[in-house]
Each structure stands twice: as structure tokens, then as C-alpha cells.
Amino acid sequence: MTKIPALIASSLLAVVSATAANKELLGTAKTIVNLYDVEWNKERQFDSEAELKRMRTAISDSPLYTYFRSVQKGSDIILKFHENRVFLESETISLTVYDPDDNGVIYSEMRPLIDVDNDIDRLVSHFLSVVDSARAPYRRAEEAIAEQKQREKEALLATAPRGATLSQALQKLKTGRISARPGGMKVIFDSGVDLETREQLLLVLNDAVDDESLKDPDYAITFSSKGGSSVSYEVAYKGEVKRSSGDKFLSPKQFKGEIERNW
């Protein structure tokens, strides 16, 4: 069986354990302090300044700074590129990522040093692949929030006459009296319902209520709140109450569930 040198084996193990234990930090990190150095045998001639310049250029040419913003201090994570050129027959280059809070290693990879430009590019590429995986859940959550906000915007604009701006629709929403469609179902909020909840409730109405009801001006739904984000409601048709939440106060999500179950 082929033996893996102990130094490389420990590096490979570090990559596996680090990504499992520190995925949250890699997923949320936005800023880095970037360090790089070279170690060599002082008994032979070696231009360390030129080598450091090559490392700096290779790092700058990599995609690293498209993922992270470089800062001088107070970063989310610390990166260190290290060249070991002590022994000509076993030169290596490594990338190690640290948690600034305790300097614990959260990611590490070491490889034989063959060509600095290619080796740094590959080290960065492998690291960013791990970052992509760690960021994926946060990216999906951000996309879901952005999609929710866009749908809320569309639902709000649907209440306004054609050509109205979002600012105009928001101003109307703040008054507490609005139509789910121009000339359609009346939606009334008491002053206790906060603006964000009003937007979410409009989205629920657009998603869950029959479209013809939204167009009927004889329907009116009134929302009341004591805490801002939870509401009670009452639906009336031509002034006659048809359904209500009674003493219950519901979040927008619970209100949607009630529509789906009972309306």
C-alpha cells in the first residue's frame, strides 16, 4: 500500500475536519486579512523578495478578491499562504485559514510546489469551492427573502392605479385604507398593524384569496393588532360580517393557513 507522507496526510485530514466544524464561519465570512511568506535554506542563494512578489501577484490574479474584501485588521477570517523551500527535493506550498477569535485552523491544504502561479490558483480554487458549499444555504435564504420582498412589492403595486409608483402605493398603505385591486375589495388596517405586516398580509390576500373576491368592492377585510405583527381580522360583505378570527391573533403565515383551511 502506498504511504502518504505524514505532513501531507495531516493536511488532508485538516481539510475534512475543518470544513465540517467551521462551515458556518466560512459561509458568513466577507472580509479577510491575507498573509503570505516563504521559508528557505539560508545556506543557499535565494531571492525571497522576488518570490514574495510572485506570490502576491498570483494571489491578486486569482478569484480570491471577488469573494472576499481584504482589510488590514478586524477581518472575519485570516488567510496565510506559506512556501516551504528548505529542501529542494520536497518543496511545498500551503493555504491555511484561521478563525481570528482563537487562531484555530478552519481550513488547510498543502501541495507540492511546482509552479507558484498554478499552485496558488489551485489552492484558491479548492478553498473557494468549499466556501461556495458553505455559503449555499445562506445564499438560498437571501434569495428567498429577496423573492418574498419582490412578491410583496408586486402585491402592493397591484393595489394602485396603473402607472403608480411603489412610493405612492406605500404612502397609500400607510393611511390604513386600501383596495386589494383598484376599485375592488377594501382592506382596512388599524394603526396598530405595522407596515411590514401590512405588506405581508397583502401578499397573503393576493396568493390565497379567490381573485374575483379581490375585485369585488362589496367585500371588506379589517385587520386589528395590539402588537404590530400579529392580527385579528373580520371579513364583511355589504356590511354583514361573514367570518372573523374572533379573539385569536395571527401572524401573516397563520392567517394564510386559516384562509387555506377555512375559507
C-alpha positions as a Markdown table, in Angstrom:
| # | Residue | x | y | z |
|---|---|---|---|---|
| 1 | Met | 0.0 | 0.0 | 0.0 |
| 2 | Thr | 1.3 | 3.4 | -0.9 |
| 3 | Lys | 2.2 | 5.5 | 2.1 |
| 4 | Ile | 1.2 | 9.2 | 2.2 |
| 5 | Pro | 3.8 | 11.4 | 3.8 |
| 6 | Ala | 2.7 | 12.3 | 7.3 |
| 7 | Leu | 2.8 | 16.0 | 6.7 |
| 8 | Ile | 0.5 | 15.8 | 3.6 |
| 9 | Ala | -1.8 | 13.3 | 5.4 |
| 10 | Ser | -2.3 | 15.6 | 8.3 |
| 11 | Ser | -3.1 | 18.4 | 5.9 |
| 12 | Leu | -5.7 | 16.4 | 4.1 |
| 13 | Leu | -7.3 | 15.5 | 7.4 |
| 14 | Ala | -7.4 | 19.1 | 8.4 |
| 15 | Val | -9.4 | 20.0 | 5.3 |
| 16 | Val | -12.0 | 17.4 | 6.1 |
| 17 | Ser | -12.4 | 18.2 | 9.8 |
| 18 | Ala | -12.2 | 22.0 | 9.3 |
| 19 | Thr | -15.0 | 22.2 | 6.7 |
| 20 | Ala | -17.3 | 20.2 | 8.9 |
| 21 | Ala | -16.7 | 22.1 | 12.1 |
| 22 | Asn | -16.4 | 25.6 | 10.7 |
| 23 | Lys | -18.9 | 25.7 | 7.8 |
| 24 | Glu | -20.9 | 28.5 | 9.4 |
| 25 | Leu | -17.9 | 30.8 | 9.6 |
| 26 | Leu | -16.8 | 30.1 | 6.1 |
| 27 | Gly | -20.4 | 30.6 | 4.9 |
| 28 | Thr | -20.7 | 34.0 | 6.5 |
| 29 | Ala | -17.2 | 35.5 | 6.2 |
| 30 | Lys | -16.9 | 38.5 | 4.0 |
| 31 | Thr | -13.6 | 40.0 | 4.9 |
| 32 | Ile | -10.0 | 38.6 | 5.1 |
| 33 | Val | -6.6 | 39.5 | 6.3 |
| 34 | Asn | -4.3 | 38.0 | 3.7 |
| 35 | Leu | -0.7 | 36.9 | 4.7 |
| 36 | Tyr | 2.0 | 35.2 | 2.7 |
| 37 | Asp | 5.6 | 34.2 | 3.4 |
| 38 | Val | 8.4 | 32.0 | 2.2 |
| 39 | Glu | 10.8 | 29.8 | 4.2 |
| 40 | Trp | 14.1 | 28.8 | 2.7 |
| 41 | Asn | 17.5 | 27.4 | 3.4 |
| 42 | Lys | 19.7 | 30.3 | 4.4 |
| 43 | Glu | 22.8 | 28.4 | 3.3 |
| 44 | Arg | 21.9 | 28.8 | -0.4 |
| 45 | Gln | 21.2 | 31.8 | -2.5 |
| 46 | Phe | 17.6 | 32.7 | -2.8 |
| 47 | Asp | 15.8 | 35.9 | -3.8 |
| 48 | Ser | 13.0 | 36.0 | -1.2 |
| 49 | Glu | 11.8 | 39.4 | -2.3 |
| 50 | Ala | 11.2 | 38.3 | -5.8 |
| 51 | Glu | 9.4 | 35.2 | -4.6 |
| 52 | Leu | 7.1 | 37.1 | -2.3 |
| 53 | Lys | 6.3 | 39.4 | -5.2 |
| 54 | Arg | 5.4 | 36.4 | -7.4 |
| 55 | Met | 3.1 | 35.1 | -4.6 |
| 56 | Arg | 1.4 | 38.5 | -4.2 |
| 57 | Thr | 0.8 | 38.7 | -7.9 |
| 58 | Ala | -0.5 | 35.2 | -8.2 |
| 59 | Ile | -2.9 | 35.8 | -5.3 |
| 60 | Ser | -4.1 | 39.0 | -6.8 |
| 61 | Asp | -4.7 | 37.3 | -10.2 |
| 62 | Ser | -6.8 | 34.6 | -8.5 |
| 63 | Pro | -10.5 | 34.9 | -7.9 |
| 64 | Leu | -10.0 | 35.3 | -4.1 |
| 65 | Tyr | -10.8 | 39.0 | -4.0 |
| 66 | Thr | -14.1 | 38.5 | -5.9 |
| 67 | Tyr | -15.3 | 36.5 | -2.9 |
| 68 | Phe | -13.7 | 38.5 | -0.1 |
| 69 | Arg | -12.8 | 42.1 | 0.7 |
| 70 | Ser | -9.2 | 42.5 | 2.0 |
| 71 | Val | -8.8 | 44.5 | 5.2 |
| 72 | Gln | -5.9 | 45.4 | 7.5 |
| 73 | Lys | -7.5 | 44.2 | 10.7 |
| 74 | Gly | -10.8 | 43.1 | 12.2 |
| 75 | Ser | -11.4 | 40.5 | 9.5 |
| 76 | Asp | -13.8 | 37.6 | 9.6 |
| 77 | Ile | -11.1 | 35.1 | 8.8 |
| 78 | Ile | -7.3 | 35.1 | 8.3 |
| 79 | Leu | -5.6 | 33.5 | 5.2 |
| 80 | Lys | -2.0 | 32.5 | 5.1 |
| 81 | Phe | -0.1 | 31.3 | 2.1 |
| 82 | His | 3.2 | 29.6 | 3.0 |
| 83 | Glu | 6.0 | 28.4 | 0.8 |
| 84 | Asn | 8.5 | 25.9 | 2.3 |
| 85 | Arg | 11.6 | 25.8 | 0.1 |
| 86 | Val | 14.0 | 24.5 | 2.7 |
| 87 | Phe | 14.6 | 21.2 | 0.9 |
| 88 | Leu | 14.8 | 21.3 | -2.9 |
| 89 | Glu | 13.5 | 17.8 | -3.3 |
| 90 | Ser | 10.4 | 18.4 | -1.2 |
| 91 | Glu | 9.3 | 22.0 | -1.6 |
| 92 | Thr | 5.7 | 22.6 | -0.6 |
| 93 | Ile | 3.1 | 25.4 | -0.6 |
| 94 | Ser | 0.1 | 25.7 | 1.6 |
| 95 | Leu | -3.0 | 27.7 | 2.3 |
| 96 | Thr | -4.2 | 27.8 | 5.9 |
| 97 | Val | -7.3 | 29.7 | 7.1 |
| 98 | Tyr | -7.7 | 30.8 | 10.7 |
| 99 | Asp | -10.5 | 31.9 | 13.0 |
| 100 | Pro | -9.3 | 35.3 | 14.3 |
| 101 | Asp | -11.1 | 34.7 | 17.6 |
| 102 | Asp | -8.7 | 31.9 | 18.7 |
| 103 | Asn | -6.4 | 31.4 | 15.7 |
| 104 | Gly | -7.9 | 27.9 | 15.3 |
| 105 | Val | -7.4 | 26.4 | 11.9 |
| 106 | Ile | -10.7 | 26.2 | 10.0 |
| 107 | Tyr | -9.3 | 25.1 | 6.6 |
| 108 | Ser | -5.9 | 23.9 | 5.3 |
| 109 | Glu | -4.4 | 22.4 | 2.2 |
| 110 | Met | -0.8 | 21.6 | 1.3 |
| 111 | Arg | 0.6 | 20.6 | -2.0 |
| 112 | Pro | 4.0 | 20.0 | -3.7 |
| 113 | Leu | 5.4 | 23.2 | -5.0 |
| 114 | Ile | 5.8 | 23.0 | -8.8 |
| 115 | Asp | 4.8 | 26.3 | -10.3 |
| 116 | Val | 3.8 | 29.2 | -7.9 |
| 117 | Asp | 1.2 | 30.7 | -10.2 |
| 118 | Asn | -0.6 | 27.5 | -10.9 |
| 119 | Asp | -0.3 | 26.2 | -7.3 |
| 120 | Ile | -1.7 | 29.4 | -5.7 |
| 121 | Asp | -4.5 | 29.4 | -8.3 |
| 122 | Arg | -5.4 | 25.8 | -7.4 |
| 123 | Leu | -5.2 | 26.4 | -3.7 |
| 124 | Val | -7.5 | 29.3 | -4.0 |
| 125 | Ser | -9.9 | 27.4 | -6.3 |
| 126 | His | -10.1 | 24.5 | -3.9 |
| 127 | Phe | -10.8 | 26.8 | -1.0 |
| 128 | Leu | -13.4 | 28.8 | -2.8 |
| 129 | Ser | -15.2 | 25.6 | -3.7 |
| 130 | Val | -15.5 | 24.9 | 0.0 |
| 131 | Val | -16.7 | 28.5 | 0.5 |
| 132 | Asp | -19.3 | 28.1 | -2.2 |
| 133 | Ser | -20.7 | 25.0 | -0.4 |
| 134 | Ala | -20.7 | 26.8 | 2.9 |
| 135 | Arg | -22.4 | 29.8 | 1.5 |
| 136 | Ala | -25.1 | 27.9 | -0.4 |
| 137 | Pro | -27.7 | 27.8 | 2.5 |
| 138 | Tyr | -27.2 | 31.5 | 3.3 |
| 139 | Arg | -27.5 | 32.3 | -0.4 |
| 140 | Arg | -30.7 | 30.4 | -0.7 |
| 141 | Ala | -32.1 | 32.2 | 2.3 |
| 142 | Glu | -31.1 | 35.6 | 0.9 |
| 143 | Glu | -32.7 | 34.7 | -2.5 |
| 144 | Ala | -35.9 | 33.6 | -0.7 |
| 145 | Ile | -36.0 | 36.9 | 1.2 |
| 146 | Ala | -35.4 | 38.8 | -2.0 |
| 147 | Glu | -38.2 | 36.8 | -3.8 |
| 148 | Gln | -40.6 | 37.5 | -0.8 |
| 149 | Lys | -39.8 | 41.2 | -1.0 |
| 150 | Gln | -40.4 | 41.3 | -4.7 |
| 151 | Arg | -43.7 | 39.5 | -4.4 |
| 152 | Glu | -44.7 | 41.9 | -1.6 |
| 153 | Lys | -43.8 | 44.8 | -3.9 |
| 154 | Glu | -45.9 | 43.3 | -6.8 |
| 155 | Ala | -48.9 | 42.7 | -4.4 |
| 156 | Leu | -48.7 | 46.3 | -3.2 |
| 157 | Leu | -48.4 | 47.7 | -6.7 |
| 158 | Ala | -51.5 | 45.6 | -7.6 |
| 159 | Thr | -53.5 | 47.8 | -5.2 |
| 160 | Ala | -52.6 | 51.0 | -7.0 |
| 161 | Pro | -53.8 | 52.5 | -10.3 |
| 162 | Arg | -51.8 | 51.7 | -13.4 |
| 163 | Gly | -48.6 | 53.8 | -13.5 |
| 164 | Ala | -48.5 | 54.5 | -9.8 |
| 165 | Thr | -45.0 | 54.2 | -8.2 |
| 166 | Leu | -44.1 | 52.0 | -5.3 |
| 167 | Ser | -43.6 | 55.1 | -3.2 |
| 168 | Gln | -47.2 | 56.2 | -3.9 |
| 169 | Ala | -48.6 | 52.8 | -3.1 |
| 170 | Leu | -46.6 | 52.7 | 0.1 |
| 171 | Gln | -47.9 | 56.1 | 1.1 |
| 172 | Lys | -51.5 | 54.9 | 0.5 |
| 173 | Leu | -50.8 | 51.7 | 2.5 |
| 174 | Lys | -49.7 | 53.9 | 5.5 |
| 175 | Thr | -53.1 | 55.5 | 5.6 |
| 176 | Gly | -54.6 | 52.2 | 6.6 |
| 177 | Arg | -57.3 | 52.1 | 3.9 |
| 178 | Ile | -56.5 | 50.5 | 0.6 |
| 179 | Ser | -58.2 | 48.4 | -2.1 |
| 180 | Ala | -56.8 | 44.9 | -2.9 |
| 181 | Arg | -57.4 | 45.9 | -6.5 |
| 182 | Pro | -58.2 | 49.3 | -7.9 |
| 183 | Gly | -62.0 | 49.6 | -7.2 |
| 184 | Gly | -62.0 | 46.2 | -5.6 |
| 185 | Met | -62.0 | 44.6 | -2.2 |
| 186 | Lys | -61.4 | 47.0 | 0.7 |
| 187 | Val | -58.6 | 46.3 | 3.1 |
| 188 | Ile | -58.5 | 48.3 | 6.3 |
| 189 | Phe | -55.7 | 48.3 | 8.9 |
| 190 | Asp | -55.9 | 49.8 | 12.3 |
| 191 | Ser | -53.0 | 51.9 | 13.4 |
| 192 | Gly | -51.5 | 49.0 | 15.5 |
| 193 | Val | -50.6 | 47.0 | 12.4 |
| 194 | Asp | -47.0 | 47.8 | 11.4 |
| 195 | Leu | -46.1 | 48.5 | 7.8 |
| 196 | Glu | -44.1 | 45.3 | 7.1 |
| 197 | Thr | -47.0 | 43.2 | 8.4 |
| 198 | Arg | -49.4 | 45.1 | 6.1 |
| 199 | Glu | -47.3 | 44.3 | 3.1 |
| 200 | Gln | -47.1 | 40.6 | 4.1 |
| 201 | Leu | -50.9 | 40.5 | 4.6 |
| 202 | Leu | -51.5 | 42.0 | 1.2 |
| 203 | Leu | -49.3 | 39.3 | -0.3 |
| 204 | Val | -51.3 | 36.6 | 1.5 |
| 205 | Leu | -54.5 | 38.0 | 0.2 |
| 206 | Asn | -53.1 | 38.0 | -3.4 |
| 207 | Asp | -51.8 | 34.5 | -3.0 |
| 208 | Ala | -54.6 | 32.8 | -1.2 |
| 209 | Val | -57.9 | 34.6 | -1.8 |
| 210 | Asp | -60.0 | 34.0 | -4.9 |
| 211 | Asp | -59.2 | 36.6 | -7.5 |
| 212 | Glu | -62.8 | 37.5 | -8.1 |
| 213 | Ser | -63.3 | 38.3 | -4.4 |
| 214 | Leu | -60.4 | 40.8 | -4.6 |
| 215 | Lys | -62.1 | 42.6 | -7.4 |
| 216 | Asp | -65.5 | 42.9 | -5.5 |
| 217 | Pro | -65.8 | 46.3 | -3.8 |
| 218 | Asp | -68.6 | 44.9 | -1.6 |
| 219 | Tyr | -66.1 | 42.9 | 0.3 |
| 220 | Ala | -64.1 | 44.5 | 3.1 |
| 221 | Ile | -61.5 | 42.9 | 5.4 |
| 222 | Thr | -60.4 | 44.7 | 8.5 |
| 223 | Phe | -57.2 | 43.9 | 10.4 |
| 224 | Ser | -56.5 | 44.9 | 14.0 |
| 225 | Ser | -53.4 | 44.4 | 16.1 |
| 226 | Lys | -52.1 | 45.0 | 19.6 |
| 227 | Gly | -48.5 | 44.0 | 19.0 |
| 228 | Gly | -47.9 | 45.2 | 15.4 |
| 229 | Ser | -47.1 | 41.9 | 13.8 |
| 230 | Ser | -50.0 | 39.6 | 14.9 |
| 231 | Val | -53.5 | 40.5 | 13.8 |
| 232 | Ser | -57.1 | 39.6 | 14.2 |
| 233 | Tyr | -59.4 | 40.0 | 11.2 |
| 234 | Glu | -63.0 | 40.5 | 10.2 |
| 235 | Val | -64.4 | 39.9 | 6.7 |
| 236 | Ala | -67.7 | 41.6 | 5.8 |
| 237 | Tyr | -69.8 | 41.5 | 2.6 |
| 238 | Lys | -72.1 | 44.5 | 2.1 |
| 239 | Gly | -71.6 | 45.4 | 5.7 |
| 240 | Glu | -72.5 | 41.9 | 7.1 |
| 241 | Val | -69.7 | 40.1 | 8.9 |
| 242 | Lys | -69.1 | 36.7 | 7.2 |
| 243 | Arg | -66.1 | 35.4 | 9.1 |
| 244 | Ser | -63.6 | 36.6 | 11.7 |
| 245 | Ser | -60.7 | 35.3 | 13.8 |
| 246 | Gly | -62.6 | 36.1 | 17.0 |
| 247 | Asp | -60.2 | 36.6 | 19.8 |
| 248 | Lys | -57.3 | 35.0 | 18.0 |
| 249 | Phe | -54.3 | 37.0 | 16.9 |
| 250 | Leu | -52.5 | 35.5 | 13.9 |
| 251 | Ser | -49.2 | 36.1 | 12.2 |
| 252 | Pro | -49.4 | 36.6 | 8.3 |
| 253 | Lys | -48.3 | 33.0 | 7.9 |
| 254 | Gln | -51.0 | 31.7 | 10.3 |
| 255 | Phe | -53.5 | 34.0 | 8.5 |
| 256 | Lys | -52.6 | 32.3 | 5.2 |
| 257 | Gly | -53.1 | 28.9 | 6.8 |
| 258 | Glu | -56.5 | 29.9 | 8.1 |
| 259 | Ile | -57.6 | 31.0 | 4.6 |
| 260 | Glu | -56.5 | 27.7 | 3.1 |
| 261 | Arg | -58.3 | 25.7 | 5.8 |
| 262 | Asn | -61.5 | 27.6 | 6.4 |
| 263 | Trp | -62.3 | 30.0 | 3.5 |
